[in-house]
């Protein structure tokens, strides 16, 4: 199921659009939506890559 992580890319791209217009128009609503979309994209990307929960790769 590692290919499911690519579902997060369109969500992040939409977040970039909102971030761009939020920075141009200096709109708090657009910036808030951009942050929320990035958080959603991250919450999709992390569990579907198989790296959740955080596990150390080398012994301490």
Rosetta constraint file for C-alpha pairs under 8 A:
AtomPair CA 1 CA 48 HARMONIC 6.82 0.50
AtomPair CA 1 CA 49 HARMONIC 7.82 0.50
AtomPair CA 2 CA 48 HARMONIC 5.90 0.50
AtomPair CA 2 CA 49 HARMONIC 5.24 0.50
AtomPair CA 2 CA 50 HARMONIC 7.08 0.50
AtomPair CA 3 CA 48 HARMONIC 7.91 0.50
AtomPair CA 4 CA 48 HARMONIC 5.98 0.50
AtomPair CA 4 CA 49 HARMONIC 7.83 0.50
AtomPair CA 5 CA 9 HARMONIC 7.88 0.50
AtomPair CA 5 CA 44 HARMONIC 6.59 0.50
AtomPair CA 5 CA 45 HARMONIC 4.85 0.50
AtomPair CA 5 CA 46 HARMONIC 7.70 0.50
AtomPair CA 5 CA 48 HARMONIC 5.18 0.50
AtomPair CA 5 CA 49 HARMONIC 5.99 0.50
AtomPair CA 6 CA 10 HARMONIC 7.96 0.50
AtomPair CA 6 CA 45 HARMONIC 7.43 0.50
AtomPair CA 7 CA 11 HARMONIC 7.41 0.50
AtomPair CA 7 CA 44 HARMONIC 7.40 0.50
AtomPair CA 7 CA 45 HARMONIC 7.82 0.50
AtomPair CA 8 CA 12 HARMONIC 6.18 0.50
AtomPair CA 8 CA 40 HARMONIC 7.84 0.50
AtomPair CA 8 CA 41 HARMONIC 4.66 0.50
AtomPair CA 8 CA 42 HARMONIC 7.23 0.50
AtomPair CA 8 CA 44 HARMONIC 5.72 0.50
AtomPair CA 8 CA 45 HARMONIC 5.81 0.50
AtomPair CA 9 CA 13 HARMONIC 6.08 0.50
AtomPair CA 9 CA 41 HARMONIC 7.08 0.50
AtomPair CA 10 CA 14 HARMONIC 6.16 0.50
AtomPair CA 11 CA 15 HARMONIC 6.26 0.50
AtomPair CA 11 CA 37 HARMONIC 6.25 0.50
AtomPair CA 11 CA 38 HARMONIC 7.35 0.50
AtomPair CA 11 CA 40 HARMONIC 7.49 0.50
AtomPair CA 11 CA 41 HARMONIC 5.69 0.50
AtomPair CA 12 CA 16 HARMONIC 6.24 0.50
AtomPair CA 12 CA 37 HARMONIC 6.35 0.50
AtomPair CA 12 CA 38 HARMONIC 5.59 0.50
AtomPair CA 12 CA 41 HARMONIC 5.62 0.50
AtomPair CA 13 CA 17 HARMONIC 6.46 0.50
AtomPair CA 14 CA 18 HARMONIC 6.38 0.50
AtomPair CA 14 CA 34 HARMONIC 7.76 0.50
AtomPair CA 14 CA 37 HARMONIC 7.38 0.50
AtomPair CA 15 CA 19 HARMONIC 6.01 0.50
AtomPair CA 15 CA 33 HARMONIC 7.27 0.50
AtomPair CA 15 CA 34 HARMONIC 4.43 0.50
AtomPair CA 15 CA 35 HARMONIC 7.14 0.50
AtomPair CA 15 CA 36 HARMONIC 7.94 0.50
AtomPair CA 15 CA 37 HARMONIC 5.15 0.50
AtomPair CA 15 CA 38 HARMONIC 5.94 0.50
AtomPair CA 16 CA 20 HARMONIC 6.02 0.50
AtomPair CA 16 CA 34 HARMONIC 6.74 0.50
AtomPair CA 17 CA 21 HARMONIC 6.33 0.50
AtomPair CA 17 CA 34 HARMONIC 7.84 0.50
AtomPair CA 18 CA 22 HARMONIC 5.79 0.50
AtomPair CA 18 CA 30 HARMONIC 5.43 0.50
AtomPair CA 18 CA 31 HARMONIC 6.62 0.50
AtomPair CA 18 CA 33 HARMONIC 6.81 0.50
AtomPair CA 18 CA 34 HARMONIC 5.17 0.50
AtomPair CA 19 CA 23 HARMONIC 6.06 0.50
AtomPair CA 19 CA 30 HARMONIC 6.54 0.50
AtomPair CA 19 CA 31 HARMONIC 5.55 0.50
AtomPair CA 19 CA 34 HARMONIC 5.21 0.50
AtomPair CA 19 CA 35 HARMONIC 7.91 0.50
AtomPair CA 20 CA 24 HARMONIC 6.30 0.50
AtomPair CA 21 CA 25 HARMONIC 5.87 0.50
AtomPair CA 21 CA 26 HARMONIC 7.76 0.50
AtomPair CA 21 CA 27 HARMONIC 7.88 0.50
AtomPair CA 21 CA 30 HARMONIC 6.96 0.50
AtomPair CA 22 CA 26 HARMONIC 5.22 0.50
AtomPair CA 22 CA 27 HARMONIC 4.89 0.50
AtomPair CA 22 CA 28 HARMONIC 6.84 0.50
AtomPair CA 22 CA 29 HARMONIC 7.48 0.50
AtomPair CA 22 CA 30 HARMONIC 4.65 0.50
AtomPair CA 22 CA 31 HARMONIC 5.07 0.50
AtomPair CA 23 CA 27 HARMONIC 6.97 0.50
AtomPair CA 23 CA 31 HARMONIC 7.29 0.50
AtomPair CA 27 CA 31 HARMONIC 6.43 0.50
AtomPair CA 28 CA 32 HARMONIC 6.03 0.50
AtomPair CA 29 CA 33 HARMONIC 6.17 0.50
AtomPair CA 30 CA 34 HARMONIC 6.10 0.50
AtomPair CA 31 CA 35 HARMONIC 6.23 0.50
AtomPair CA 32 CA 36 HARMONIC 6.19 0.50
AtomPair CA 33 CA 37 HARMONIC 6.07 0.50
AtomPair CA 34 CA 38 HARMONIC 6.20 0.50
AtomPair CA 35 CA 39 HARMONIC 6.21 0.50
AtomPair CA 36 CA 40 HARMONIC 6.20 0.50
AtomPair CA 37 CA 41 HARMONIC 6.08 0.50
AtomPair CA 38 CA 42 HARMONIC 6.09 0.50
AtomPair CA 39 CA 43 HARMONIC 6.09 0.50
AtomPair CA 40 CA 44 HARMONIC 6.23 0.50
AtomPair CA 41 CA 45 HARMONIC 6.06 0.50
AtomPair CA 42 CA 46 HARMONIC 6.01 0.50
AtomPair CA 43 CA 47 HARMONIC 6.89 0.50
AtomPair CA 44 CA 48 HARMONIC 6.45 0.50
AtomPair CA 45 CA 49 HARMONIC 6.25 0.50
AtomPair CA 46 CA 50 HARMONIC 7.19 0.50
AtomPair CA 46 CA 51 HARMONIC 6.38 0.50
AtomPair CA 46 CA 52 HARMONIC 6.16 0.50
AtomPair CA 47 CA 51 HARMONIC 6.43 0.50
AtomPair CA 47 CA 52 HARMONIC 5.14 0.50
AtomPair CA 47 CA 53 HARMONIC 7.77 0.50
AtomPair CA 51 CA 55 HARMONIC 7.31 0.50
